[in-house]
């Protein structure tokens, strides 16, 4: 696929991938913009965190986390004081090889955080950039909240937080 082609699904229809991450929390936690920025400086120092109007470089400015951008990729981060829908705990069509007891171990989560990239990518390169941005932001948040597990990029299986953090340690955007 060249970078000017529209993304296509298996049946030839234009596809609209949605990039999300859901962090299941032991208890409600409200990460701040400053905490996320600090963690991103450690794990992905080349990134630029901001709001939807652009990078926020002044450490005194805190635009909140509901409307973020990472390297220009817009996303929303929503903290929900309640469990995620039960379907997120269920394994996909195959057993979960990464966390065989995920459904049982994560069932007691008390809250969750959604990282959502609401805009549809126009091509493959835009889709990859959006997926990387959601993954890096979710990785930064997973390091600062009491997360039990993470489901991301429409994954069919939960991943333990420690495994997700390890996977995102070397990810570059």
C-alpha positions as MATLAB code, in Angstrom:
seq = 'XXXXXXXXXXXXXXXXXXXXXXXXXXXXXXXXXXXXXXXXXXXXXXXXXXXXXXXXXXXXXXXXXXXXXXXXXXXXXXXXXXXXXXXXXXXXXXXXXXXXXXXXXXXXXXXXXXXXXXXXXXXXXXXXXXXXXXXXXXXXXXXXXXXXXXXXXXXXXXXXXXXXXXXXXXXXX';
ca = [
       0.000    0.000    0.000;
       1.379    3.401   -0.817;
       0.801    6.245    1.590;
      -1.834    7.947   -0.564;
      -4.212    4.977   -0.635;
      -7.313    4.828    1.528;
      -7.269    2.039    4.086;
      -9.340   -0.922    2.893;
     -11.021   -3.685    4.867;
     -10.948   -7.318    3.764;
     -14.164   -6.877    1.748;
     -12.802   -3.874   -0.167;
     -14.773   -1.300    1.820;
     -13.021    1.775    3.157;
     -11.994    0.978    6.714;
     -11.922    3.383    9.618;
      -9.588    1.987   12.252;
     -10.115    3.353   15.710;
      -7.112    3.496   17.944;
      -7.872    3.208   21.625;
      -6.298    1.946   24.793;
      -8.139    1.012   27.961;
      -6.237    0.860   31.238;
      -8.020   -1.077   33.997;
      -7.323    0.449   37.407;
      -7.255   -1.002   40.922;
      -8.686    2.332   42.090;
      -9.591    5.609   40.453;
      -6.556    7.759   39.629;
      -6.312   11.106   37.905;
      -2.974   11.525   36.125;
      -2.039   15.130   35.464;
      -0.677   16.690   32.300;
       2.603   17.338   34.147;
       2.905   13.674   35.190;
       2.277   12.463   31.650;
       4.737   15.005   30.240;
       7.385   13.955   32.767;
       6.987   10.268   31.932;
       7.062   10.972   28.195;
      10.300   12.933   28.638;
      11.770    9.774   30.142;
      10.438    7.104   27.766;
      10.058    9.096   24.534;
      12.082   12.308   24.853;
      11.675   13.224   21.186;
       7.883   13.587   21.491;
       5.914   16.804   21.866;
       2.916   16.716   24.190;
       0.288   19.379   23.850;
      -3.364   20.082   23.504;
      -5.317   20.166   20.243;
      -3.930   23.614   19.398;
      -0.310   22.384   19.458;
       2.642   21.640   21.738;
       2.582   22.938   25.311;
       6.151   23.835   26.227;
       5.609   26.055   29.269;
       5.813   23.845   32.400;
       3.449   26.231   34.211;
       0.647   25.561   31.706;
      -1.651   22.639   32.515;
      -4.336   22.207   29.848;
      -5.707   19.068   31.495;
      -5.635   15.625   29.933;
      -9.058   15.401   28.291;
      -7.804   16.852   25.008;
      -4.175   15.998   24.215;
      -1.929   15.772   21.209;
       1.316   13.908   20.815;
       3.413   15.006   17.849;
       0.259   16.525   16.402;
      -1.855   13.360   16.776;
      -5.048   14.361   18.560;
      -6.479   12.196   21.302;
      -8.664   12.313   24.376;
      -7.866   10.802   27.746;
     -10.921   10.041   29.857;
     -10.801    8.880   33.477;
     -13.923    6.898   34.345;
     -14.745    6.208   37.977;
     -16.252    2.801   37.369;
     -15.383   -0.542   35.801;
     -14.969   -0.936   32.052;
     -17.666   -2.866   30.180;
     -17.416   -6.584   30.935;
     -16.655   -7.482   27.315;
     -13.161   -6.046   27.665;
     -12.320   -8.798   30.145;
     -13.260  -11.619   27.820;
     -10.656  -13.268   25.670;
     -11.092  -13.034   21.928;
     -11.697  -16.069   19.764;
      -8.543  -17.721   21.129;
      -7.263  -18.171   24.682;
      -5.166  -15.295   25.960;
      -1.538  -16.481   25.730;
      -0.195  -13.296   27.322;
      -2.338  -13.457   30.445;
      -4.276  -16.716   30.807;
      -6.104  -15.588   34.003;
      -6.907  -12.078   32.760;
     -10.674  -12.308   33.091;
     -10.471  -13.433   36.720;
      -7.555  -11.222   37.808;
      -8.855   -8.007   36.219;
     -12.514   -8.495   37.149;
     -12.089   -6.525   40.380;
     -10.909   -3.315   38.733;
     -12.629   -0.226   40.112;
     -12.059    2.364   37.373;
     -10.582    2.721   33.918;
      -8.878    5.226   31.663;
      -9.614    5.462   27.952;
      -7.076    6.886   25.527;
      -8.944    7.563   22.297;
      -7.744    8.883   18.940;
     -11.041   10.194   17.541;
     -10.003   11.229   14.034;
      -9.855    8.693   11.221;
      -6.420    8.311    9.625;
      -6.305    9.080    5.909;
      -3.709    6.484    4.941;
      -1.418    3.785    6.258;
       1.298    6.160    7.519;
      -1.272    8.269    9.359;
      -2.744    5.108   10.900;
       0.676    3.984   12.107;
       1.438    7.420   13.582;
      -1.887    7.450   15.401;
      -1.392    3.916   16.739;
       2.100    4.811   17.988;
       0.839    7.984   19.688;
      -1.981    6.169   21.510;
       0.410    3.396   22.556;
       3.078    5.776   23.865;
       0.572    7.892   25.826;
      -1.048    4.749   27.265;
       2.425    3.465   28.164;
       3.245    6.704   29.976;
      -0.042    6.641   31.890;
       0.386    2.945   32.779;
       3.606    3.869   34.563;
       1.924    6.422   36.852;
      -1.457    4.919   37.772;
      -2.421    1.706   39.618;
      -3.240   -0.214   36.447;
      -3.979   -3.934   36.464;
      -4.014   -4.456   32.720;
      -4.261   -2.794   29.340;
      -6.176   -3.451   26.159;
      -5.062   -1.365   23.208;
      -5.410   -0.929   19.444;
      -8.627   -2.948   19.500;
      -6.745   -5.902   20.957;
      -8.799   -8.967   21.700;
      -6.773   -9.798   24.801;
      -5.772   -7.915   27.902;
      -2.097   -7.569   28.697;
      -0.729   -7.262   32.225;
       0.453   -3.743   32.920;
       4.032   -4.864   33.530;
       4.167   -6.568   30.113;
       2.651   -3.528   28.393;
       5.122   -1.195   30.093;
       7.977   -3.428   28.944;
       6.676   -3.467   25.366;
       6.434    0.309   25.259;
       9.818    1.012   26.850;
      11.664    1.226   23.540;
       8.817    2.395   21.307;
       9.680    5.512   19.348;
       7.172    7.824   17.792;
];
